[in-house]
Amino acid sequence: MQQSVHVSVAVAVASLLVACGEVGKVPASDGNTGDDGPPPLPVTVTVLTTLGNGAPDPTAKVLFQDPDGAVVSDVMVDATGHAQAMLPRGGSVSAIRITSDATNLTASITTTLGVKPGDDLTFGLKASAANLTQGGVTTMTAMFPPVTGATLYRFFTSCGQSGTSTTSPVTLSFHDSCHGAMFDVLGTTTVGGVPQYLHVTNVTYANGATTNLATVFNPMPNFTVNMMNVPDPVSLMSVSRTTLLNNTPTISTSGNAFDPPVGNVSTTVLFPQGVGTRSELSITMSRDDAMINQKHEVHTATLGTSASVDIGQQKLPWFTNLAQTATGATWTMVVPGDPPDGMMVNWSGSWNDGTRPVSVSWLITQSAQMAGVTLPKLPAAYTMIDPGQQTVTVKPTSVTLGMADYDNLASYDQFRQMPETLLISSNGVNPFAVTPIGVMGAFVGMPFQRRIMIATVNAP
């Protein structure tokens, strides 16, 4: 398998107190007499849903703990998903969502460790760069010139795949959130095993109207990917390229997997030339002594017909032997690398408390660790959902490990401000599905690169 943040802080503590409601009590003295500079800023939190729409999740409680584990504040978020507290010595912050009835207890916990005063933390996903599902659905009819030998046509707009057809015409569907007064269309088909495409720009949007895509299909040319400083232990490499219309990934094309030579290597993938404003590249690498692959992703600055990627940069450690325990996870480092910006572990498990089944999913963000992680301890009020405090057998379900390093992030200080947005997303089924870098709600429209590794093991 695979895998500059602008940190906003409060302008004034008083305004945040008014906006966010209840705040945890501040210790009477933290050793700051006022002679050593201004007092620390509060830690502010925004809890969003995991749907990628940027909407607040008003169902969450936020737990602030100091470095010793003592509870500083334990409050419900307000209607906008906000909460705050003073953590003058830093500590941890958890967003906790609990669903409970007479027959089941389910909890989702998201904890960020190593929090510092003034942090502005986002739990959940910031709004995706491409909003494809909001608003009403409308349609248009598009005529196009069929190709002899083609049996299926796919058409893409900034709303993603908008229509399929076996012949002309095709019905294009749109959500209100993803089209403007004008839009571009990319059509693809295959003839004799050769991918072909058409591209039409500045089509006028009109609900129920018919438009004519009077452009013929042409074979896709090659896009060249030049990879530099490939290390010897990489035994298998594959490259794919994704076309973006506005900020929406559309078609992806891949080359054959191969064992790369040491040093510099070039490969090609087919692509619809001249479509979009930039390219999205994904280079997957594996080695024989590591069970966890790595992926180097690039959001290029321009479109072009080629791109160069230095594989010798952003070198993540290589790992193997990922295993889940009843209270965490372990893994083995094969080869050290550069320090990642941060890591996340998603632990899930279940047990029966004697009355009903209990299921817990716990997502932990922290600076990168090289050998394993242990679930934090929750205060006594949350014993019922804390795996480490159970007196019955806890059955691990699965664990996922993810690490990331960005070329435009300085360190964990920036990564922890919105880790879920930077590393994972949710498709409603898999809470650790990696977001394509072209649509995640950060660095929208900017060129950047990241190296990620994501691995999951399921309990037998």
N, C-alpha and C positions, 0 to 999 in steps of 0.2 A: 504494500500500500504506500500511500505516500510516506502528504502535510509534506519634518519636525512636527510631533504631536503638539498642538497648541493647548496647553493646560490652563484652564481658566480658574481663577480663584476669586473669592469674594473681594469686592472693593472695600467693604467695611463689615466688621463682625455684626454690628447692630442691624444692618439691612438684612443680613442672612437670618438673624434671629426672628425678625418679623415675618420673612417669607416662608420659612420652613417650620415654624411651630415649635413643638417641644424639643428641648435640647437636654442631653444628659448633664448631670451635675458635674461641675468642675471641682477637683480637689481644692481644699482651702489654700494650699500652698504647694507649688511644684518646684520650689527652690528659686524661682525667678523673682528677684526683688524689684525689677524694673530698671536696674542699672545696666543690664546686659543687652539692651536693645528692645524692640517692640515685642509684645507677647505673641505667642504662636497663633496662627490662623486656625479656624476650625477645619475639620475634615468634612467635606460636603459629598453627598451621595445622590445619584439619580438612578432609579431602578426602572428599566425599560422592559418591554416584552422581548421574547426571543424570536419574533416573527420578522425582524428586519424592517419594520415600519416606523421605528423610532417612537412608538407610542408608550406612554408611561404605564407601569403596572402597579395600580393602587392596592393590590392584594398583599404586598410584601411587607414584612417587618424587617428592620435593619438593626443589627446587633453590633455595637461598638465595644471592643475589649482592649484594655491596655496590654503592654508586653507581658505582664504577669498573669493574664487571663481574666482579670477582674472586669466586671461589667461596668462600663461607663454610661452607656445608654442603650435602651432596648425599646424601640418605638415603631409604630406603623408609619409608613410613608404618607405624605399628604396626597391630595388628588392629582398632583403633577408628578408623583413618584419621587419626591425629594425628602431627604432627612439630613441631619448634621449633628455633630458633637465635637467637643474639644478632646483631642488626644495629644496632649503636650509632649508625651514621650513616645508617640507613635503607638503601634499595636496592630490589631486586625479588625476587619469589618466584614460582616456576613449579611447577605440578603437571604431571608428565609421565607419560603412559601409552603404552607401546610394545607392539605385537603384532608378532612376527617369526617367520618360518619360512623354509624354503628358497626359497619362491617369491614371497613378498611381505613388505614392511616397512610397517607402518602406525603412525603416531604421532598422538596427541592431546596438544596442549600448551595449558595455560592459564596465562597470565602476568599478574600484577598488578604494575604499576609504581608508583613513589612511595610505597613502603611505609615506615612509621615504627616506631620502637621501641614495643613494647606493643600493636601491632595484633593482633587476633584474627581471622584471615582464614578464610573458608569458601569452598572451591572445590566446585563442584557445587551441587545444590539442597537447601535446607532442606525439611523435610517439608511437603507441601502442606496447606493448611487443610482440604481435603476428601480423605480417603483412601478411594478408591472401588474399590480392586482387591484388598485384602488379605483373607485368610481364606477360609472356605468359601462356597459359593453356595447360597442357599435360595430358596424361592418361596412365594408366597401367591396365592390366587385372589380377585379383586375383582369383585363385581357392581356395575353402574352403570346409570343410566337413559339409554338411547340417545336421540339427537336425530334427528328426521326430516330427511333430506337430508344427514346427515353420512356420510362413507364411510371415515374413518380417525380413530382416537383414539390419543393419546399420553399416557402417564402418567409423572409424575416424582415422585421421593422424594429424600431426602437422599443416595441412592445414584445420583443422576442420572436419566437416562431409564431407567425400570424396566420398561416394557412398552408394546407397541402392539397394537391390535386393530381389526378392522373392525366388531365388535359386542360386546355384553356376553356373557360375562365377559372379563376380561383377566388374564393371568398376570403378576404382579409378581415381579421377581428382585432379590435383595439379596446383597451381599457382607457378611461379618460385620463388616468395619471401618467400615461407614457407616450402620448402623441401631442404634437402641436398643430399649428395651422398648415405646416408643410412637413413631409416626412420622406425618408429614403427607403428604398426597397432593395433587398438582396434576394435573388432567386437562385436555387441550386438544383442540379439534377446530375445523373450519371448516364453516360452512353458508352457501352462497350468497356466498362470498368474505368472510364476516364471522367473525373468530376468536371462539371461545367457550371458556369454562373452567368447571371445577368445582374446589372446594377443600374438603378434609375434613381436620380436625385430630385429633390424638391417637388415631390408629388403633392398636389393640393388635397388636404383632408376635407371630406364632406360625407357625413353620415348617409348611407344608402346610395351613394353615387357610384358610377362606373368610370374607371380610368383605363387608359391603354398604355401598357408597358412595352413600348415599341422599340425594344432593344433585343438583339439576338443573344443567345447563349454562346459563350466561348470557353474553351478548355482553360482550366486553372494553370497558371505558371508556377514556378518554384520560388519559395522564400528560403533564403539561406541563413542558417544559424551557425555562427562561428563561436566555438567554445575554447577558451584559453585556460591553461594550467590545470588540465584534468589530471588528478592523481592516479598513480598506478593501481591502487587497490580497487578502484571502481570497475566492476566486472560487467555491469549491464547499464545501459543508458537509453532513454527514449525521449523524444522531443515532440511537443505539440504546440500549435499556434491557434489562437482564438481571434476571430474577427469581432470588433465592437462597432455597433451602430449607436452613436452618442455614447452612453455609458453602459450599454446593454451587450453582454456577450452573446454572440449568435452561433455561427458554426465553428467547430474545432476540427483541425486536420492534424493527423499524426504521421510520423515516419516510423519505419521499422526499428525495433529495439536492436541494439548492437553492443558489442564489447569494444569500448573506445580505446585508442592508443594513448599512451602517456603524452602529456603536453597539450598541443593544440589540435583540434579536430573540427571539421565542418560537416554539416548535414543539411538536407533540404526537406521541406514539407510543402505540399501544394497549398495555394491560398488564392482568394479572390482579389486580385490586384486592384489597388486604388479605392478600396472600400473602407470607410471609417477614417479615423484620425490618428490611430496608433495601433500597435500590436500588443497582444498579451501572450507571453511565452511561458511554457512550463517544461522544465528539464528534470526528469525523474532519474535518480541514480541509486544503485544498489551495490553491495559488495558481499562476497561469499561468507565473511565472518560476522555479519550483522544481520539480524532479522528485521530491522527497522530501516526502511528506505528513507531517502531524503529527496526533497523537491526544491529546486531553485526556480523562482518565478520572477518574471520581469514585466513591468508595465512600461513600454518604451516611450521615449519622448516624441518620436515622429512615426509616421507610417512606414515608408520606405519599402525596400524589397529584401532587406537583410538586417541582421542585428548581431552584435558581438556581446558575449557574456563571459566574465572572468570567474570561472569555477573556483579559483583559488581564494576568492573573497568570501566572507561570511561563512567560515568553515564551522559548522555545527559538530559537536561530538557525535560519534557513532555508537549505537547501543544494541544490545541483544538481551535475551532472557527476560522479557517483561513478564511479570507475574503479579497476580492480585493476592492480597492477604485480607483477613477479616477486618483490618483497620488501616489499610493503605495499599501500597504497591512497592515492588522492588524491581530493579533492572541492573544490568551489567554494562559498564562502559567498555567499549572495544578500543576506541581511539579518542584521545582528547581533541578538542578543537578550540575555536575562539569562544569566549563567554557569550551565550545567547542573551537576548534582551529579557527573556522570561520563559516560564513554562506553566502549563496547566495540566492538572490530573483530574479526570472525571471518574469517580468511584461510584458504583451502584451495588446495592445489596438488599437483603430482606431478612426478616425473622418474624416470629409469632410471639406477641407479648403476653400470650395466655388468654387474650380476649379476641384478638383480630390480627390479621396479617399487617405487617408494617413494611413499606418499601421506601428506600431512601436513595436519592441521587445527589452526590456531593461533588461540586466543582471547585477546585482549589487553585488559586493563582499565587505564584511565588517566584522568587529568583531561582535560577536553574540549579537543580541538585543532580549529582552524578550517580547516585546509587539507589535512591528510593525516597519515599515520602510516607509520613504517618498522618492520619487524619487529625486535625486539631480537636481540642476538647471543648465542648459546649458547656455553658453553665447549667446548674441543676434544673432550671426551668425547662430545659430542652432535653433532659435525659431520655425521654420517650423516643426521640429521633436520632440519638447519638449512638452509632455502632459501638464505640469504645466503652460505653457505660452499660451495656446489656449483660444480664446474667443468664440469658438463653443463647443458644447457638445462632450466630450470624452467618447467613449464607451469602457469600460474595456472588454477584451476578456478572459483572464485567468491569474492566478498567481501561481507560484510554489515557495515553501519555502524549502530550504535545509540547514541542519547543519551537521557538521562532527567533530569528534575528533579521532585523530590517536595516537597510542601509541609511535610512533617514530617522532612526531612533537612536538616542544616545545610550540608554541603559534601561534597567528595570524601573527606574523612577518615572520614565515615560510610558513604558509598556503597561504598568498596572493601572493606568488611568482608564483604559478601555480594552482590557485583554480579550474579552469575548469577541468584540468587533475585529480585533487584530488577528485572531487565530482561528476562531470557530464560528459556526453559525448553526441554525436549526432549520431543517426542512420539514419540521413537524413530526418527524419520526426519529431521526438520528440526531441527538443533541451535540454531536461532535463532527458534523459534516463540514468540511473545509469550504469557506467562502471563496469563490474566484476573486482574485485581487481586483478585477475590474469593476466589481459591484459592491464591495464592502464599503461601509459608511465612514471611511477614512481616506485621506489623500485623494479625494475625488478629482479626476482629471489631471493628476500629477504623475510624472514618471518616477518610479521607485522599484526596488528589488527586495525580495525577502527569501530566506532559506528556512524551510520548515521541515519538521518530521512529526508524523502522527502515527501511532500504533495502538491497536486495540486487542485485548485478549478477553475471551468469554470463559466463564467458569464452566467446567464439564457438567 
